[in-house]
Amino acid sequence: MTRPLRTALFHGWSAALAIAFLFPLLWALLNSLKTTDEANQQPPTWFPHSLSLDNYRNLTTFDQGIGTYLVNSILVSAITVIGSVVVCVLGGYGFARFTFRGKSLLFGSTLAILMVPYATILLPLYILLSRIGLGNTLLGLALVLVMFQLPFGIFLMRNSFEAIPRELEEAALVDGCSSFGAFRHVSLRIVLPGAVTVALFSFLTSWNEYLAPLIFLNDGSKYTLPVMLVNIRYASYNIIDFGALQAGIVIAMVPCLVVYLLLQRFYVSGLVAGALRG
């Protein structure tokens, strides 16, 4: 097989995959711009006969209004991202740079959390949060989501810090930096792509999480966006407003696309750097 033919096949296959992945997103966008009657029409139309924002207006009056659910999702995601990055960066640095008794056992126990289906521990966590006064709160939900991010995040940051030569920190200490100063001004800047990767994974996971908010929140005004979308899916009398549902999906996916595109170069380099050492 000649090289031009291989190149053409590669680009053709890549284009086919791109179309396959983009088609559901484009379909949701087109359906969200249809009128309510056309969006619920069977069989569905491919393209809207007339552009309309009625579906987006309907979301503002659904239950608490999409603004409430959007703010809740933003708060939960922000707390999860900040908490995950802080704990994972410090934990990864501790495992990479310090020697203490039980280090390997503690690190192995942290990774072992990945092998436990998190749905099996939601009930004990629900009881625990209720007893410490964090039940039915966005903060309690965010702390649970932070816990789920720790195994992967600590593993990634530990490998990122281990890839940095110790001589760089020692040189900073010789120049007068404290231990924390060497960590902040030298190591932390080098592993920034890894920290961004942890932040991106934390955001995407918390933004799209459905089961945990459903379990830990019982106040409709505190629900997040995924729970609101499922409520549209199972509307009164099982009558689904497909137009409003597609509009909600578009609103939910826009932040994910924007954040990923902005942080893509950090994400790729951070993921590769964190996987180089085991």
HUCORTA-V456015 format. One record per residue. N is the residue number from 0. SS is DSSP state (2 for helix, 1 for strand, 0 for the rest). PSI is psi in whole degrees, 0 to 359 (none if undefined). OMEGA is omega as a letter, one per 30 degrees, with the letter a starting at -180 (NA if undefined). Layout:
# HUCORTA-V456015
{{N:SS:PSI:OMEGA} {N:SS:PSI:OMEGA}}
This chain:
# HUCORTA-V456015
{{0:0:127:a} {1:0:159:a} {2:2:316:l} {3:2:323:l} {4:2:319:l} {5:2:319:l} {6:2:318:l} {7:2:318:l} {8:2:320:l} {9:2:312:a} {10:2:324:l} {11:2:316:l} {12:2:320:l} {13:2:318:l} {14:2:321:l} {15:2:318:l} {16:2:319:l} {17:2:317:l} {18:2:318:a} {19:2:322:a} {20:2:327:a} {21:2:339:a} {22:2:313:l} {23:2:324:l} {24:2:316:l} {25:2:322:l} {26:2:317:l} {27:2:318:a} {28:2:315:a} {29:2:319:l} {30:2:328:a} {31:2:340:a} {32:0:4:l} {33:0:164:l} {34:0:162:a} {35:2:316:a} {36:2:318:a} {37:2:324:l} {38:2:330:a} {39:0:6:a} {40:0:142:l} {41:0:128:f} {42:0:156:a} {43:0:154:l} {44:0:152:a} {45:0:315:a} {46:0:145:l} {47:0:136:l} {48:0:328:l} {49:0:140:a} {50:0:136:a} {51:0:146:l} {52:0:17:a} {53:2:322:a} {54:2:323:l} {55:2:324:l} {56:2:323:l} {57:2:329:a} {58:2:332:a} {59:0:341:a} {60:0:4:a} {61:0:117:a} {62:0:245:a} {63:0:355:a} {64:0:140:a} {65:2:335:l} {66:2:320:l} {67:2:313:a} {68:2:326:l} {69:2:317:l} {70:2:319:l} {71:2:315:l} {72:2:321:l} {73:2:317:l} {74:2:313:a} {75:2:316:a} {76:2:319:a} {77:2:314:l} {78:2:319:a} {79:2:316:a} {80:2:312:a} {81:2:312:a} {82:2:318:a} {83:2:315:a} {84:2:314:a} {85:2:310:a} {86:2:317:a} {87:2:321:l} {88:2:312:l} {89:2:319:l} {90:2:316:l} {91:2:322:l} {92:2:320:l} {93:2:316:l} {94:2:330:a} {95:2:328:a} {96:2:339:a} {97:0:148:l} {98:0:125:l} {99:0:161:a} {100:0:133:l} {101:0:14:a} {102:2:312:a} {103:2:321:l} {104:2:318:l} {105:2:319:l} {106:2:318:l} {107:2:322:l} {108:2:324:l} {109:2:315:l} {110:2:332:a} {111:2:339:l} {112:2:331:l} {113:2:335:a} {114:2:358:a} {115:0:119:l} {116:0:120:a} {117:2:338:l} {118:2:336:a} {119:2:344:a} {120:2:9:a} {121:2:321:a} {122:2:312:l} {123:2:322:l} {124:2:323:l} {125:2:317:l} {126:2:318:a} {127:2:313:a} {128:2:323:l} {129:2:322:a} {130:2:334:a} {131:0:10:l} {132:0:17:l} {133:0:12:l} {134:0:145:l} {135:0:39:l} {136:0:150:l} {137:2:328:l} {138:2:315:l} {139:2:317:l} {140:2:317:a} {141:2:322:l} {142:2:322:l} {143:2:317:l} {144:2:326:l} {145:2:317:a} {146:2:321:a} {147:2:338:a} {148:2:345:a} {149:2:314:a} {150:2:307:a} {151:2:317:a} {152:2:315:l} {153:2:319:l} {154:2:314:a} {155:2:315:a} {156:2:326:l} {157:2:316:l} {158:2:324:l} {159:2:317:l} {160:2:324:a} {161:2:337:l} {162:0:349:a} {163:0:127:l} {164:0:136:l} {165:2:336:a} {166:2:331:l} {167:2:317:l} {168:2:322:l} {169:2:324:l} {170:2:322:l} {171:2:323:l} {172:2:321:l} {173:2:326:a} {174:0:0:l} {175:0:1:l} {176:0:149:l} {177:0:174:l} {178:2:317:l} {179:2:325:l} {180:2:320:l} {181:2:321:l} {182:2:316:a} {183:2:315:a} {184:2:342:a} {185:2:292:a} {186:2:316:a} {187:2:324:l} {188:2:327:a} {189:2:323:a} {190:0:15:l} {191:2:317:l} {192:2:323:l} {193:2:319:l} {194:2:322:l} {195:2:323:l} {196:2:316:l} {197:2:316:l} {198:2:318:a} {199:2:314:l} {200:2:319:a} {201:2:318:a} {202:2:311:a} {203:2:320:a} {204:2:313:a} {205:2:324:a} {206:2:324:a} {207:2:1:a} {208:0:133:a} {209:0:315:a} {210:2:314:a} {211:2:312:l} {212:2:325:l} {213:2:325:a} {214:2:314:a} {215:2:345:a} {216:0:130:l} {217:0:10:l} {218:0:120:a} {219:2:332:a} {220:2:352:a} {221:2:2:l} {222:0:152:l} {223:0:177:a} {224:2:316:l} {225:2:322:l} {226:2:320:l} {227:2:321:l} {228:2:322:l} {229:2:325:l} {230:2:325:l} {231:2:321:a} {232:2:323:l} {233:0:66:a} {234:0:180:a} {235:2:139:a} {236:2:21:l} {237:2:27:l} {238:0:114:a} {239:0:130:l} {240:0:91:a} {241:2:326:l} {242:2:312:l} {243:2:323:l} {244:2:314:l} {245:2:324:l} {246:2:319:l} {247:2:322:l} {248:2:319:l} {249:2:314:l} {250:2:322:a} {251:2:327:a} {252:2:341:a} {253:2:310:l} {254:2:323:l} {255:2:315:l} {256:2:317:a} {257:2:312:a} {258:2:318:a} {259:2:316:a} {260:2:324:l} {261:2:326:a} {262:2:12:a} {263:2:315:a} {264:2:324:l} {265:2:321:a} {266:2:313:a} {267:2:312:a} {268:2:323:l} {269:2:322:l} {270:2:321:l} {271:2:316:l} {272:2:322:a} {273:2:346:a} {274:2:358:a} {275:0:332:a} {276:0:145:a} {277:0:none:NA}}
